[in-house]
Amino acid sequence: MSYQFDNLIDRRCTESIKWNCYDADVLPLWVADMDFESPREVIAALRQRVDHGIFGYGQEVKGLREAVIDRLARLYCWQVAPEDLVFLPGVITGFNLACQALTRPEEAVLVQTPVYPPILSAPGNAGARRDEMELIRRSDGSYEIDFNRFEQLLTVETRLFILCNPHNPVGRVFRRDELEQMAHRCLERGVIICSDEIHSDLVFSCHPHIPIASLSPEIANQTITLMAPSKTYNIAGLDCALAIIPNGELRHRFEAAFRGIVPHVGLIGYTACLAAYRYGDAWLAEVMAYLQGNRDFLSRMVLDCFPGLRMAPSEGTYLAWIDCRNAGIPGSPARFFLDKARVALNEGYTFGRGGEGFVRLNFACPRQTLIQALERMQGALEKLR
């Protein structure tokens, strides 16, 4: 089955945050959703559910746990039990619940910056202190972990480490040896790992994703893994995610943090999740090939046509992390490209320490949209010279 990812689908006529946040002449390459139609099998499953016509209180759909378990075994050789799974309305909910459940005021949560902004705010939402370990930027623009600094920041007050892997926004897919080093340091100090792996399916060739909890039973026993079909299959608006928590005591503390506040997943979210995990592999293979083409095109354009800009090597996600500090842009680069090129990007400083002077660009769009945006950006930069 072939999908037409080059098709331009009008999203301004829908309630799309991505397309309606800015004026109609702005090309939005910011928030992390794709401009591609979701898998036909997901759409068909949703249509069948809607055609039933009754939308009362629901429950978890049959076969979903089995589909998740089979998928984890097939992709990662990771064996989990049905009771290890906790379904959630979203991954952001998941790492906020982890902070609420596992920390007390003035205890610490370690994060690695620059990182997805809701991760930065999660410790404070629980009254905890946020400790930041800035990733090291190499000479080629890629990032690595400062393990000495990582170890120094794991203090007696540290209760939780929030890992983002694949990392948003820098595009790293951490290697096994890196994951092992982080995990063993956390184990030695009794620090729980909460691993945001929402982009786990969106990895490029030669960069396989490894769930940190799959490394060993001991690591799994001290880890909350968060995954979702939302980014993978472009169904973020349907609110379905899951936590994988093999440690029963840890799982109980996590679920207790719901406190009657966090809602259950709705029928539509469950329906889409099951269809995506059962039938979405062919679509995913095609969309990843298209995204890799977009990534490579973007990387060449930045290298050849954008003096002063540098794109971090992208191992995973459909989000490019671009260094604008040597481009001579006055003030905020995201504001510059919005005002002068009418292209909306994410502002780097919102990702925390190490993000100043950068922008994040979402390349999950038809190639012609990406080309148009880059031509506008190139024209804006040329006027500076």
C-alpha positions as CSV (number, residue, x, y, z in Angstrom):
1,M,0.0,0.0,0.0
2,S,1.4,3.4,-1.0
3,Y,0.7,6.6,0.8
4,Q,0.9,10.0,-0.8
5,F,2.8,12.1,1.7
6,D,3.3,14.8,-0.9
7,N,-0.4,15.7,-0.8
8,L,-1.2,19.1,0.6
9,I,-4.1,18.8,3.1
10,D,-5.8,22.0,4.2
11,R,-5.6,22.1,8.0
12,R,-6.6,25.7,8.5
13,C,-10.3,24.7,8.1
14,T,-9.9,22.4,11.2
15,E,-9.2,23.2,14.8
16,S,-5.5,22.8,14.3
17,I,-3.2,24.5,16.9
18,K,-0.3,24.1,14.5
19,W,-2.0,25.9,11.6
20,N,-4.3,28.4,13.3
21,C,-1.9,29.8,16.0
22,Y,-0.4,32.3,13.4
23,D,-1.7,34.4,10.6
24,A,-2.8,32.7,7.4
25,D,0.4,33.7,5.5
26,V,2.6,32.0,8.0
27,L,4.0,28.5,7.3
28,P,4.0,26.6,10.6
29,L,6.9,24.3,11.2
30,W,6.8,24.4,15.0
31,V,4.6,22.2,17.1
32,A,5.3,18.4,16.8
33,D,2.6,17.0,14.7
34,M,2.7,15.8,11.1
35,D,0.9,17.2,8.1
36,F,0.3,13.7,6.9
37,E,-2.9,11.7,6.9
38,S,-2.9,9.0,9.6
39,P,-2.9,5.3,8.5
40,R,-6.1,4.2,6.6
41,E,-6.5,1.3,9.0
42,V,-6.7,3.8,12.0
43,I,-9.2,6.0,10.1
44,A,-11.3,2.9,9.3
45,A,-11.4,1.7,12.9
46,L,-12.4,5.2,14.1
47,R,-15.1,5.4,11.4
48,Q,-16.5,2.0,12.4
49,R,-16.6,3.1,16.1
50,V,-18.3,6.4,15.2
51,D,-20.9,4.6,13.0
52,H,-22.0,2.7,16.0
53,G,-23.5,6.0,17.2
54,I,-23.3,5.5,21.0
55,F,-20.6,7.2,23.0
56,G,-21.2,6.3,26.6
57,Y,-18.7,5.5,29.3
58,G,-16.2,3.1,27.9
59,Q,-13.4,0.8,29.0
60,E,-10.1,-0.4,27.7
61,V,-10.6,-2.1,24.3
62,K,-9.9,-5.9,24.2
63,G,-6.6,-6.9,22.7
64,L,-4.8,-3.7,23.4
65,R,-2.5,-5.0,26.2
66,E,-1.6,-8.0,24.0
67,A,-0.9,-5.7,21.1
68,V,1.5,-3.6,23.2
69,I,3.2,-6.6,24.7
70,D,3.7,-8.3,21.3
71,R,5.1,-5.0,19.9
72,L,7.6,-4.5,22.7
73,A,8.8,-8.1,22.3
74,R,9.0,-7.9,18.5
75,L,10.8,-4.5,18.3
76,Y,13.0,-4.6,21.4
77,C,13.0,-8.3,22.7
78,W,11.5,-6.7,25.8
79,Q,9.2,-9.0,27.8
80,V,6.6,-7.2,29.9
81,A,3.6,-8.5,31.7
82,P,0.0,-7.3,31.1
83,E,-0.2,-5.8,34.6
84,D,2.9,-3.7,33.9
85,L,0.9,-1.4,31.6
86,V,-0.9,1.8,32.8
87,F,-2.9,3.7,30.1
88,L,-2.8,7.5,30.3
89,P,-4.2,10.4,28.3
90,G,-0.7,11.6,27.5
91,V,3.1,11.3,28.1
92,I,3.2,14.8,29.6
93,T,0.6,13.6,32.1
94,G,3.0,10.6,32.7
95,F,6.1,12.5,33.7
96,N,4.1,15.0,35.8
97,L,2.5,12.0,37.6
98,A,6.0,10.6,38.2
99,C,7.1,13.9,39.8
100,Q,3.9,14.1,41.9
101,A,4.2,10.5,43.1
102,L,7.9,10.2,43.8
103,T,9.1,13.6,45.0
104,R,8.4,15.8,48.0
105,P,8.9,19.6,48.1
106,E,12.6,20.5,48.0
107,E,13.7,17.1,46.7
108,A,15.3,17.1,43.3
109,V,14.6,15.9,39.8
110,L,17.4,15.7,37.3
111,V,16.9,16.7,33.6
112,Q,19.2,17.1,30.6
113,T,19.0,20.4,28.7
114,P,18.1,21.6,26.2
115,V,14.9,19.6,26.5
116,Y,11.2,19.5,25.7
117,P,9.7,22.5,27.7
118,P,7.0,20.5,29.6
119,I,9.8,18.3,31.1
120,L,11.4,21.5,32.5
121,S,8.2,22.5,34.2
122,A,7.2,19.1,35.6
123,P,9.5,19.2,38.8
124,G,8.2,22.6,39.8
125,N,4.6,21.5,39.3
126,A,5.2,19.0,42.0
127,G,7.1,21.5,44.2
128,A,10.4,19.8,43.6
129,R,13.7,21.3,42.6
130,R,14.9,21.0,39.0
131,D,18.6,20.2,38.6
132,E,19.9,20.6,35.1
133,M,22.8,18.8,33.3
134,E,23.5,20.5,30.0
135,L,24.4,18.2,27.2
136,I,27.8,18.7,25.6
137,R,27.8,20.0,22.1
138,R,30.5,18.5,20.0
139,S,32.4,20.2,17.2
140,D,30.2,18.5,14.5
141,G,27.1,19.9,16.2
142,S,26.0,16.6,17.8
143,Y,25.5,16.1,21.5
144,E,26.9,13.8,24.2
145,I,26.4,13.3,27.9
146,D,28.7,14.8,30.5
147,F,28.9,11.7,32.7
148,N,31.0,13.5,35.3
149,R,28.4,16.2,35.7
150,F,25.6,13.7,35.6
151,E,27.2,11.8,38.5
152,Q,27.8,15.1,40.5
153,L,24.1,16.1,40.2
154,L,22.8,12.7,41.5
155,T,22.8,13.9,45.1
156,V,21.1,12.5,48.2
157,E,18.2,14.8,47.4
158,T,17.7,13.4,43.9
159,R,14.6,11.2,43.7
160,L,13.9,11.1,39.9
161,F,15.8,11.4,36.6
162,I,13.7,12.3,33.6
163,L,15.3,10.9,30.4
164,C,14.2,12.0,27.0
165,N,15.1,9.4,24.4
166,P,15.0,9.9,21.5
167,H,16.0,13.3,22.7
168,N,13.8,16.3,21.8
169,P,15.1,18.7,20.5
170,V,18.7,17.7,19.8
171,G,17.8,14.5,17.9
172,R,20.0,12.0,19.7
173,V,19.1,8.4,19.9
174,F,21.2,7.3,22.9
175,R,23.4,4.2,22.4
176,R,23.3,1.2,24.6
177,D,26.6,2.1,26.4
178,E,25.2,5.6,27.2
179,L,22.0,4.2,28.5
180,E,23.8,1.7,30.6
181,Q,26.0,4.3,32.2
182,M,23.1,6.5,33.0
183,A,21.0,3.6,34.4
184,H,23.8,2.2,36.6
185,R,24.5,5.6,38.1
186,C,20.8,5.9,39.0
187,L,20.7,2.4,40.4
188,E,23.7,3.0,42.6
189,R,22.0,6.0,44.2
190,G,18.4,4.7,44.3
191,V,17.2,7.2,41.8
192,I,14.1,6.3,39.8
193,I,14.2,6.8,36.0
194,C,11.2,8.2,34.1
195,S,12.0,7.7,30.5
196,D,10.0,9.7,27.9
197,E,10.2,7.5,24.8
198,I,7.3,9.1,22.8
199,H,9.6,9.3,19.7
200,S,10.8,5.7,20.0
201,D,9.4,4.7,16.6
202,L,10.8,7.8,14.8
203,V,14.4,6.8,14.5
204,F,16.5,6.8,11.3
205,S,18.7,4.0,9.8
206,C,21.7,2.9,11.9
207,H,20.2,4.4,15.1
208,P,18.0,1.8,16.7
209,H,15.9,2.8,19.7
210,I,16.6,0.8,22.9
211,P,14.2,1.3,25.8
212,I,16.4,1.9,28.9
213,A,14.2,-0.5,30.9
214,S,14.9,-3.3,28.5
215,L,18.6,-3.4,29.5
216,S,18.1,-5.6,32.5
217,P,15.4,-6.6,35.1
218,E,17.2,-4.5,37.7
219,I,17.0,-1.4,35.6
220,A,13.3,-2.1,34.6
221,N,12.5,-2.4,38.3
222,Q,13.6,1.2,38.8
223,T,12.1,2.7,35.7
224,I,8.9,4.2,34.5
225,T,8.8,4.1,30.6
226,L,6.4,6.4,28.8
227,M,5.3,5.6,25.2
228,A,2.5,6.6,22.9
229,P,1.2,6.1,19.3
230,S,0.5,9.8,19.1
231,K,3.7,11.2,17.4
232,T,4.3,8.0,15.5
233,Y,0.9,7.7,13.7
234,N,-0.1,11.4,13.9
235,I,-3.0,10.9,16.4
236,A,-1.9,13.3,19.2
237,G,-5.3,14.8,19.4
238,L,-6.9,11.5,20.5
239,D,-5.1,11.4,23.9
240,C,-3.8,7.9,24.5
241,A,-0.4,6.9,26.0
242,L,0.9,4.3,28.3
243,A,3.4,3.8,31.1
244,I,5.3,0.6,31.5
245,I,6.1,0.0,35.2
246,P,7.2,-3.6,36.1
247,N,7.8,-2.7,39.8
248,G,4.4,-3.3,41.5
249,E,5.1,-0.9,44.4
250,L,6.3,1.8,42.0
251,R,3.3,1.3,39.8
252,H,0.9,1.6,42.8
253,R,2.5,4.9,43.8
254,F,2.2,6.2,40.2
255,E,-1.4,5.2,39.9
256,A,-2.2,6.7,43.3
257,A,-1.1,10.1,42.0
258,F,-4.1,10.1,39.7
259,R,-6.1,11.2,42.8
260,G,-9.3,11.5,40.9
261,I,-7.9,14.3,38.8
262,V,-6.3,12.5,35.8
263,P,-9.0,11.2,33.4
264,H,-9.1,7.8,31.9
265,V,-8.4,7.3,28.2
266,G,-11.5,7.7,26.1
267,L,-13.0,5.2,23.7
268,I,-11.8,7.0,20.6
269,G,-8.2,7.1,21.9
270,Y,-8.2,3.4,22.8
271,T,-9.7,2.5,19.3
272,A,-7.0,4.5,17.4
273,C,-4.2,3.0,19.6
274,L,-5.2,-0.6,19.0
275,A,-5.6,-0.1,15.2
276,A,-2.2,1.7,15.0
277,Y,-0.3,-0.9,16.8
278,R,-2.0,-3.8,15.0
279,Y,-2.0,-2.5,11.5
280,G,0.3,0.6,11.2
281,D,3.6,-1.0,10.4
282,A,3.5,-0.5,6.6
283,W,2.4,3.1,7.0
284,L,5.2,3.7,9.5
285,A,7.9,2.3,7.2
286,E,6.7,4.6,4.4
287,V,6.5,7.7,6.5
288,M,10.0,7.1,7.9
289,A,11.4,6.8,4.4
290,Y,9.8,10.1,3.5
291,L,10.9,11.8,6.7
292,Q,14.5,10.6,6.2
293,G,14.3,12.2,2.7
294,N,13.1,15.4,4.2
295,R,15.8,15.3,6.9
296,D,18.5,14.8,4.3
297,F,17.2,17.6,2.0
298,L,17.0,20.0,5.0
299,S,20.5,19.1,6.1
300,R,21.9,19.7,2.7
301,M,20.1,23.0,2.3
302,V,21.3,24.3,5.7
303,L,24.9,23.3,4.8
304,D,24.9,24.7,1.3
305,C,22.6,27.7,1.4
306,F,22.4,29.0,4.9
307,P,25.8,30.6,5.9
308,G,26.0,30.9,9.7
309,L,23.4,28.2,10.4
310,R,24.2,24.7,11.5
311,M,21.9,21.7,12.0
312,A,22.6,19.1,14.6
313,P,22.9,15.6,13.1
314,S,19.4,14.1,13.4
315,E,19.3,10.5,14.5
316,G,15.6,10.4,15.5
317,T,12.4,12.5,15.7
318,Y,11.2,14.7,12.9
319,L,12.5,17.8,14.6
320,A,15.6,19.7,13.5
321,W,17.7,21.6,16.0
322,I,19.4,24.5,14.2
323,D,22.1,26.8,15.6
324,C,21.6,30.4,14.4
325,R,24.2,32.1,16.6
326,N,26.6,32.8,13.8
327,A,24.1,34.0,11.3
328,G,24.1,37.7,12.3
329,I,20.4,37.6,13.2
330,P,19.5,40.5,15.5
331,G,17.6,39.3,18.6
332,S,15.5,36.2,18.6
333,P,16.0,33.9,15.6
334,A,12.5,32.5,15.9
335,R,11.0,36.0,16.0
336,F,13.2,37.0,13.0
337,F,12.0,34.1,10.8
338,L,8.4,34.7,11.8
339,D,8.6,38.4,11.1
340,K,10.8,38.4,8.0
341,A,10.1,35.0,6.4
342,R,6.6,34.2,7.7
343,V,7.8,30.8,9.0
344,A,6.9,29.7,12.5
345,L,9.6,27.8,14.4
346,N,10.1,27.0,18.1
347,E,12.3,29.4,20.1
348,G,15.4,27.7,21.4
349,Y,15.6,29.3,24.8
350,T,12.3,27.7,25.8
351,F,14.1,24.4,25.8
352,G,16.3,25.5,28.7
353,R,20.0,26.0,29.2
354,G,21.9,25.5,26.0
355,G,19.0,26.5,23.8
356,E,19.7,30.2,23.4
357,G,20.2,31.2,19.8
358,F,18.7,28.0,18.4
359,V,15.4,27.2,16.7
360,R,13.5,23.9,16.4
361,L,12.1,23.1,13.0
362,N,9.4,20.4,12.3
363,F,10.1,18.8,8.9
364,A,7.1,16.3,9.0
365,C,5.4,18.0,6.1
366,P,5.1,17.6,2.4
367,R,8.4,18.3,0.7
368,Q,7.0,21.3,-1.2
369,T,6.0,22.9,2.1
370,L,9.5,22.4,3.4
371,I,11.0,23.9,0.3
372,Q,8.8,26.9,0.4
373,A,9.6,27.6,4.0
374,L,13.4,27.2,3.4
375,E,13.2,29.5,0.4
376,R,11.5,32.1,2.6
377,M,14.1,31.7,5.3
378,Q,17.0,31.9,2.9
379,G,15.6,35.1,1.4
380,A,15.2,36.7,4.9
381,L,18.8,35.9,5.7
382,E,20.1,37.3,2.4
383,K,18.6,40.6,3.2
384,L,20.8,40.8,6.3
385,R,23.9,40.9,4.1
